[in-house]
């Protein structure tokens, strides 16, 4: 398998590219349309929207630099960049300096490093979110357990009160029974005393 087959192409969205190049989406669209007109092909997703590769970024950067360094039209700048990137170096404008390849290579490397950093931060945020979710679940479980304990305490307290009320009721009934029994005993004693007194 060749290196080309092993190579994984990284795609950037228009918003990613606008942030990288510090341009508006309308400006990016204008450059992309002009590059397509002169033979540059952009990858597109299933919805037909452009997806930008590192090579596309290089082409757009060079168009911007070509326009900034001279008074040529956007169309001419796009033609020169496409011609240069396709290997027709005879038409490379003198305004594009010799160190540009190296500079763009550094930019692309920086972009890849930035993307890796963002990916790591995203993964870290996901780990934090998972931990927060676990903590929330733990807190929720503790709250449920605490509520269950509180309900059980209330039940036991109410049962204890009912038990005391029932005990008091039983005590009151016993006291009434004792009082009734004493009254009967006293009545019988009086009756026996009267009977003895009267000689019966």
PyMOL commands that set and color helices and strands:
alter all, ss='L'
color gray80, all
select helices_A, chain A and resi 3-6+14-21+25-37+54-68+74-85+89-91+100-197
alter helices_A, ss='H'
color red, helices_A
select strands_A, chain A and resi 43-44+50-51
alter strands_A, ss='S'
color yellow, strands_A
deselect
rebuild
show_as cartoon
